[in-house]
Amino acid sequence: MKPRLFEAVMKDNVTGKDSTRSSRQVYEELKDKMVHHPFLRRYTEMGIKEGLFSDSVGALGKMHDTLVAAAQPALIGRSIINVLPTTEQMERFPLDTDAVAYRFAEGAATRLSGKKTSTVDVYTDIVADASEEWTKQFAEDATWNVMNSMVERVGRALGKDETQRILAAYAAVAAGDLAGGAEIAGGGAVLSWALMLGAHNAVEGADFQPSVFFCNTLGKHQLLNDDKFIKSVYLPSENTDIERGSIGNVLGMSILPSSLVTNTLAYAVDTRIAAVMLLRRDITIEDWYDTKTEKYGVRASTRFGIGILRSTGISRISNIKTTLT
C-alpha cells in the first residue's frame, strides 16, 4: 500500500478518533499556519516565485507529495507485510489453535500461543517519525532548492524509520516459532539459490506460499553471483530494475533487497497470513517551534500497529556471509 498523495488525503471524510487526528484534520489546521511559521511561509513564497503553485494550499500539497516521493524508495516495509487501513485504536484478530502470534505494544513483544489464546490484539500505537529543524534566519533566507532538499531528507528518514520497525517485528520471532521450527542455517556462506530454496521449502512445508523474499543489498549481489539463481530468473527486463533494487520474481516470490535488512539475515514470507500492519494515519506533515532556542521545524510521521498473526508463514535464513564471495 503506497502512501496517498495530497489530493487523495484532502478528499478523505474520515475523522480521527480519541486523541488521534486524521491527516486531513492536521492539514486543515496547518493551512492557517502557513503564513506565520517562518519555514512554511518562505517555502510558500519561493514556490510561488518559481511558479510551482499559486497559494499556501498548493504549497502544502507540494510539500506533502515531495515528502511521499522521497519516502517511497525506503518504504519496502509496506511490501513485506499486509497493510490494512484502519480508524481504530485496536483491532482483534482470531488466532488458530496451532498458531503462534506476537503482539507488539509499548515497545515490547509478547508471544501468544493459539493453544492458550484465541485472539491477538493489534494496537495502533506505534509512531514512526522524522524531522528537521532550522533557525529563524535560515528559514528566512533559504532558497527553493535548499528547502525542497530538506523536505526530501525528512521523507527519506521517515521511510527508513517505518521500515526498520517492520523488520524488527520479523526479527523478534523466536527461531522455534518459524516455519520448519528453526532458522535456515547459512553456515557462514554467501546467500545462494540453495539457501533460498530452503527458505521457500520451509514456508511451503507449513502449507503456505511465500510471496516475498527480502535480504540485505549485499545478499542481492551474492545471488547475482550465483549461476543457478540467474538461470532460475533469467532477469526478464519487465521484472527487473537493478537501480531500484528489484531483481524479478522467483518461485512466486518478489525479491526485495534493502540495506536496512541485517546483512546476516534473509526472509521468505507469506505476506497474506504472516503479519499485519494496521495503518491508522498515513504520512502526515506537522509544524513545530521551540520557543527557547527559536528554532523551527517540520515533522513527518505515520501511526500504525504491527502484529505477527502466524509465525509459520515466516522463514528466516541466518549466519549469511558478510562479504561478496
C-alpha positions as CSV (number, residue, x, y, z in Angstrom):
1,M,0.0,0.0,0.0
2,K,1.6,3.2,-1.2
3,P,1.3,6.5,0.8
4,R,-1.5,8.6,-0.6
5,L,-0.8,11.9,-2.4
6,F,-2.2,15.2,-1.1
7,E,-5.3,15.3,-3.4
8,A,-6.5,12.0,-2.1
9,V,-5.8,12.9,1.5
10,M,-7.9,16.0,1.3
11,K,-10.9,14.1,-0.2
12,D,-10.9,11.8,2.9
13,N,-14.0,12.3,5.0
14,V,-12.6,10.1,7.8
15,T,-12.0,12.0,11.1
16,G,-9.7,10.8,13.8
17,K,-10.9,9.1,16.9
18,D,-9.8,9.6,20.5
19,S,-6.8,12.0,20.5
20,T,-5.6,10.9,17.1
21,R,-6.4,13.4,14.3
22,S,-6.7,12.2,10.7
23,S,-4.2,13.5,8.1
24,R,-6.9,15.8,6.6
25,Q,-7.7,17.3,10.1
26,V,-4.0,18.0,10.6
27,Y,-3.7,19.7,7.2
28,E,-6.8,21.8,7.7
29,E,-5.2,23.2,10.9
30,L,-1.8,23.6,9.2
31,K,-3.3,25.8,6.4
32,D,-3.7,28.7,8.9
33,K,-0.1,28.4,10.0
34,M,1.4,28.6,6.5
35,V,1.7,32.4,6.8
36,H,3.1,32.5,10.3
37,H,5.7,29.7,10.5
38,P,9.0,31.1,9.1
39,F,9.9,27.9,7.1
40,L,6.4,27.3,5.8
41,R,6.0,31.0,4.8
42,R,9.3,31.0,3.0
43,Y,8.5,27.7,1.3
44,T,5.2,29.2,0.0
45,E,6.8,32.5,-1.1
46,M,9.6,30.8,-3.0
47,G,7.4,28.1,-4.6
48,I,5.0,30.8,-5.9
49,K,8.0,32.7,-7.2
50,E,9.2,29.6,-9.0
51,G,5.7,29.1,-10.5
52,L,5.2,25.8,-8.8
53,F,1.9,26.7,-7.1
54,S,-0.2,29.7,-6.5
55,D,-1.2,29.7,-2.8
56,S,-0.5,28.2,0.6
57,V,-2.7,25.2,0.0
58,G,-0.7,24.4,-3.2
59,A,2.5,24.8,-1.1
60,L,1.2,22.3,1.5
61,G,0.2,19.9,-1.3
62,K,3.7,20.2,-2.9
63,M,5.4,19.6,0.4
64,H,3.3,16.5,1.1
65,D,3.8,15.0,-2.3
66,T,7.5,15.7,-2.3
67,L,7.9,14.0,1.1
68,V,5.9,11.0,-0.1
69,A,8.0,10.6,-3.3
70,A,11.2,10.8,-1.2
71,A,10.0,8.3,1.3
72,Q,8.7,5.8,-1.2
73,P,12.0,4.1,-2.1
74,A,12.8,3.4,1.6
75,L,9.3,2.1,2.4
76,I,10.0,-1.5,1.4
77,G,8.4,-2.4,4.7
78,R,5.0,-2.0,3.2
79,S,5.8,-4.6,0.5
80,I,6.8,-7.2,3.1
81,I,3.7,-7.1,5.2
82,N,-0.1,-7.0,4.7
83,V,-1.0,-3.3,5.1
84,L,-4.6,-2.5,6.1
85,P,-6.0,1.0,6.7
86,T,-8.0,1.5,10.0
87,T,-9.5,4.2,12.1
88,E,-9.5,2.0,15.3
89,Q,-7.1,2.2,18.2
90,M,-7.1,-1.6,18.4
91,E,-8.3,-4.5,16.2
92,R,-8.7,-8.1,17.4
93,F,-7.7,-10.9,15.1
94,P,-8.6,-14.6,15.6
95,L,-5.7,-16.9,16.4
96,D,-5.9,-20.6,15.3
97,T,-5.1,-23.2,17.9
98,D,-2.0,-24.4,16.1
99,A,-0.6,-20.9,15.5
100,V,1.9,-18.7,17.3
101,A,1.5,-14.9,17.2
102,Y,3.3,-11.9,18.5
103,R,1.8,-8.7,19.9
104,F,3.8,-5.5,19.9
105,A,2.8,-2.8,22.4
106,E,4.7,-0.1,24.3
107,G,8.0,-1.2,22.8
108,A,7.7,-4.9,23.9
109,A,6.9,-8.1,22.0
110,T,4.6,-10.6,23.7
111,R,4.4,-14.2,22.4
112,L,0.9,-15.7,22.1
113,S,0.1,-19.4,21.6
114,G,-3.1,-20.4,19.9
115,K,-3.4,-23.2,22.4
116,K,-3.9,-20.7,25.2
117,T,-5.2,-17.6,23.5
118,S,-7.9,-17.4,20.9
119,T,-7.2,-13.8,19.7
120,V,-4.4,-11.4,19.1
121,D,-4.9,-7.7,19.7
122,V,-3.1,-5.3,17.4
123,Y,-2.8,-1.7,18.8
124,T,-2.1,1.2,16.5
125,D,0.2,2.9,19.0
126,I,3.5,2.9,17.0
127,V,4.6,6.3,15.6
128,A,7.4,6.4,13.1
129,D,8.6,10.0,12.6
130,A,11.4,12.2,11.3
131,S,12.1,15.9,11.5
132,E,14.4,18.7,10.6
133,E,15.0,22.0,12.5
134,W,16.2,25.4,11.3
135,T,17.0,28.7,12.8
136,K,14.7,31.6,12.0
137,Q,17.5,33.2,10.0
138,F,18.0,30.1,7.9
139,A,14.2,29.8,7.2
140,E,14.0,33.4,6.2
141,D,16.9,33.2,3.7
142,A,16.7,29.7,2.3
143,T,16.4,29.2,-1.5
144,W,13.8,26.9,-3.0
145,N,16.3,24.1,-3.9
146,V,17.6,24.0,-0.3
147,M,14.1,23.9,1.2
148,N,12.9,21.2,-1.2
149,S,16.0,19.2,-0.4
150,M,15.3,19.4,3.3
151,V,11.8,18.2,2.8
152,E,13.1,15.2,0.8
153,R,15.6,14.4,3.6
154,V,12.7,14.2,6.1
155,G,10.8,11.9,3.7
156,R,13.8,9.5,3.4
157,A,14.3,9.4,7.1
158,L,10.7,8.7,7.7
159,G,10.6,5.8,5.2
160,K,13.7,4.3,6.9
161,D,12.2,4.6,10.4
162,E,9.0,2.9,9.4
163,T,10.7,0.0,7.5
164,Q,13.1,-0.6,10.4
165,R,10.1,-1.1,12.8
166,I,8.6,-3.7,10.5
167,L,11.9,-5.5,10.1
168,A,12.3,-5.5,13.9
169,A,8.9,-7.3,14.2
170,Y,10.1,-10.1,11.9
171,A,13.4,-10.3,13.8
172,A,11.6,-10.7,17.1
173,V,10.0,-14.1,16.2
174,A,11.8,-16.8,18.0
175,A,13.6,-19.4,15.9
176,G,11.5,-22.2,17.2
177,D,8.3,-20.5,16.1
178,L,9.4,-20.1,12.4
179,A,8.4,-22.3,9.5
180,G,10.1,-25.6,9.9
181,G,10.7,-25.0,13.6
182,A,14.1,-23.4,13.2
183,E,16.1,-20.9,11.2
184,I,17.7,-21.9,7.9
185,A,21.4,-22.2,8.8
186,G,23.5,-20.1,6.4
187,G,26.7,-21.7,7.8
188,G,28.7,-18.6,7.2
189,A,28.3,-19.0,3.4
190,V,27.1,-16.4,0.9
191,L,23.4,-16.2,0.1
192,S,22.7,-18.7,-2.6
193,W,20.0,-20.4,-4.7
194,A,20.2,-23.4,-2.3
195,L,19.5,-21.3,0.8
196,M,16.6,-19.5,-0.9
197,L,15.1,-22.9,-1.8
198,G,15.5,-24.0,1.8
199,A,13.6,-20.9,3.0
200,H,10.9,-21.4,0.3
201,N,10.5,-25.0,1.2
202,A,10.1,-24.3,4.9
203,V,7.1,-22.0,4.3
204,E,5.6,-24.4,1.8
205,G,6.1,-27.2,4.3
206,A,3.8,-25.3,6.7
207,D,1.2,-25.2,3.9
208,F,1.7,-21.6,2.9
209,Q,3.0,-19.9,-0.2
210,P,5.8,-17.4,0.3
211,S,5.1,-14.2,-1.7
212,V,8.2,-12.1,-0.9
213,F,11.9,-12.7,-0.2
214,F,13.9,-9.9,1.3
215,C,17.6,-9.6,2.2
216,N,20.4,-7.1,2.5
217,T,21.7,-5.4,-0.6
218,L,24.8,-7.5,-0.2
219,G,22.7,-10.6,-0.4
220,K,21.3,-9.4,-3.7
221,H,24.7,-9.2,-5.1
222,Q,25.6,-12.6,-3.7
223,L,22.6,-14.0,-5.5
224,L,23.5,-12.3,-8.7
225,N,26.8,-14.1,-8.5
226,D,25.1,-17.5,-8.4
227,D,24.6,-19.1,-11.8
228,K,21.7,-21.2,-10.5
229,F,19.8,-18.1,-9.4
230,I,20.5,-16.3,-12.6
231,K,19.2,-19.2,-14.7
232,S,16.1,-19.5,-12.5
233,V,15.0,-15.9,-13.0
234,Y,16.6,-15.1,-16.4
235,L,16.2,-11.5,-15.4
236,P,13.4,-10.5,-17.8
237,S,13.6,-6.8,-18.4
238,E,9.9,-6.1,-17.5
239,N,10.5,-7.6,-14.0
240,T,13.9,-6.1,-13.4
241,D,15.0,-2.7,-12.2
242,I,18.5,-3.0,-10.8
243,E,18.8,0.7,-9.9
244,R,15.7,0.4,-7.6
245,G,16.8,-3.0,-6.3
246,S,14.2,-5.2,-8.0
247,I,15.6,-8.3,-9.5
248,G,12.5,-10.1,-10.5
249,N,10.2,-12.8,-9.3
250,V,11.5,-16.2,-8.3
251,L,9.4,-19.2,-7.2
252,G,6.4,-16.9,-6.9
253,M,8.4,-14.5,-4.6
254,S,9.2,-10.9,-5.3
255,I,12.9,-10.3,-4.4
256,L,13.3,-7.1,-2.3
257,P,16.8,-6.2,-1.1
258,S,17.4,-3.3,1.3
259,S,20.4,-2.1,3.2
260,L,18.1,-1.9,6.2
261,V,17.9,-5.7,6.5
262,T,20.6,-7.1,8.8
263,N,23.3,-8.3,6.4
264,T,23.5,-11.8,8.0
265,L,19.7,-12.5,7.6
266,A,17.2,-13.1,4.8
267,Y,13.5,-13.9,4.9
268,A,10.9,-15.7,2.9
269,V,7.4,-14.6,4.0
270,D,3.7,-15.3,3.0
271,T,2.5,-11.8,3.4
272,R,-1.1,-12.8,3.2
273,I,-1.2,-14.5,6.5
274,A,2.1,-14.0,8.4
275,A,1.7,-10.5,9.7
276,V,-0.4,-7.3,9.6
277,M,0.3,-3.6,9.6
278,L,-2.7,-1.5,10.7
279,L,-2.2,1.9,9.2
280,R,-4.2,4.4,11.3
281,R,-2.6,7.6,9.9
282,D,-0.5,7.7,6.8
283,I,2.4,10.1,6.1
284,T,1.4,13.5,7.5
285,I,3.4,16.7,7.9
286,E,3.2,18.9,11.0
287,D,5.0,22.0,12.1
288,W,6.8,22.7,15.4
289,Y,8.6,25.6,17.1
290,D,11.0,25.6,20.1
291,T,10.5,29.0,21.9
292,K,13.7,28.6,23.9
293,T,16.1,28.1,21.0
294,E,13.9,29.9,18.5
295,K,14.3,27.0,16.1
296,Y,11.6,26.0,13.6
297,G,11.0,22.6,12.1
298,V,8.9,20.3,10.1
299,R,8.0,16.8,11.3
300,A,6.6,14.0,9.3
301,S,5.0,10.9,10.9
302,T,2.9,7.8,10.4
303,R,0.9,6.0,13.1
304,F,0.3,2.2,12.9
305,G,0.3,-1.1,14.6
306,I,2.1,-4.4,13.8
307,G,1.2,-7.9,14.7
308,I,2.6,-11.3,13.8
309,L,-0.5,-13.4,13.2
310,R,1.0,-16.7,12.1
311,S,4.7,-17.2,12.6
312,T,5.0,-20.3,10.5
313,G,4.4,-18.1,7.4
314,I,7.9,-16.8,8.0
315,S,11.2,-18.5,7.2
316,R,14.5,-16.8,8.2
317,I,18.0,-17.6,7.0
318,S,20.7,-16.7,9.5
319,N,24.5,-16.5,9.5
320,I,25.0,-15.3,6.0
321,K,28.5,-14.4,5.0
322,T,29.2,-10.6,5.1
323,T,31.5,-10.4,2.1
324,L,30.6,-10.7,-1.6
325,T,32.3,-14.0,-2.2
